[in-house]
Amino acid sequence: MIKTKYLNTMSTLILHDDDTNSSLKIKVALISICEYEPNAALQCILIAEGRGKVNIKEGDFIELFALQNEFEELNINTELIA
């Protein structure tokens, strides 16, 4: 259950560098879940590989929580910061 304090809270969804999943799988997920353009998805992957993580979406906590669940179903490592 989501605590009330997170409702309408601006949050950030972060993609962590992933040695388990292929770049193609992560790229397809970014395109389908976050509606990224293919080149933007590839840039995010490269940044995550170089820095260890990259912010992929900012917005309402509830919206991002749902997106994080979609990534989780694909076993792609993300983090939601409120």
C-alpha positions as CSV (number, residue, x, y, z in Angstrom):
1,M,0.0,0.0,0.0
2,I,1.3,3.5,-0.9
3,K,1.5,5.9,2.0
4,T,-0.6,9.1,1.6
5,K,2.5,11.3,1.9
6,Y,3.6,10.1,-1.6
7,L,0.4,11.2,-3.3
8,N,1.0,14.1,-5.7
9,T,4.7,14.0,-4.8
10,M,7.2,14.8,-7.6
11,S,9.5,11.9,-8.0
12,T,12.3,10.5,-10.2
13,L,12.6,7.1,-11.8
14,I,16.2,5.9,-12.2
15,L,17.6,3.2,-14.4
16,H,20.6,1.4,-13.0
17,D,23.4,-0.1,-15.0
18,D,22.4,-3.7,-15.8
19,D,24.8,-6.5,-16.6
20,T,22.0,-9.1,-16.7
21,N,19.7,-7.8,-19.4
22,S,20.6,-7.1,-23.0
23,S,20.8,-3.5,-24.3
24,L,18.1,-4.4,-26.8
25,K,15.7,-5.6,-24.0
26,I,16.3,-2.4,-22.0
27,K,15.9,-0.2,-25.2
28,V,12.6,-1.9,-26.0
29,A,11.4,-1.4,-22.4
30,L,12.3,2.3,-22.5
31,I,10.4,2.7,-25.8
32,S,7.3,0.8,-24.7
33,I,7.1,1.9,-21.0
34,C,8.4,5.4,-21.1
35,E,7.6,6.2,-24.7
36,Y,11.2,7.1,-25.6
37,E,12.4,7.5,-29.1
38,P,14.9,4.8,-30.1
39,N,17.9,7.2,-30.1
40,A,16.9,8.6,-26.7
41,A,16.6,5.1,-25.3
42,L,20.1,4.2,-26.6
43,Q,21.5,7.4,-25.1
44,C,20.0,6.5,-21.7
45,I,21.5,3.0,-21.8
46,L,25.0,4.5,-22.7
47,I,24.8,7.0,-19.8
48,A,23.7,4.3,-17.4
49,E,26.6,2.1,-18.5
50,G,29.1,5.0,-18.0
51,R,27.8,6.5,-14.8
52,G,26.1,3.5,-13.2
53,K,22.6,5.1,-13.4
54,V,20.5,7.6,-15.2
55,N,17.2,9.5,-14.5
56,I,14.7,8.2,-17.1
57,K,11.5,10.0,-16.0
58,E,10.3,12.6,-13.6
59,G,6.7,13.1,-12.5
60,D,4.0,12.1,-10.1
61,F,4.9,9.4,-7.7
62,I,1.9,7.3,-8.4
63,E,2.5,7.4,-12.2
64,L,6.1,6.5,-11.8
65,F,5.3,3.7,-9.3
66,A,3.2,2.1,-12.0
67,L,6.1,2.4,-14.5
68,Q,8.6,1.0,-12.1
69,N,6.3,-2.1,-11.7
70,E,6.4,-2.6,-15.4
71,F,10.2,-2.5,-15.4
72,E,10.2,-4.9,-12.4
73,E,8.1,-7.4,-14.3
74,L,10.9,-7.5,-16.9
75,N,13.6,-7.8,-14.2
76,I,15.1,-4.4,-15.2
77,N,16.7,-2.7,-12.2
78,T,15.1,0.7,-11.5
79,E,14.7,2.9,-8.4
80,L,12.0,5.3,-7.5
81,I,13.0,8.4,-5.5
82,A,10.3,10.4,-3.9
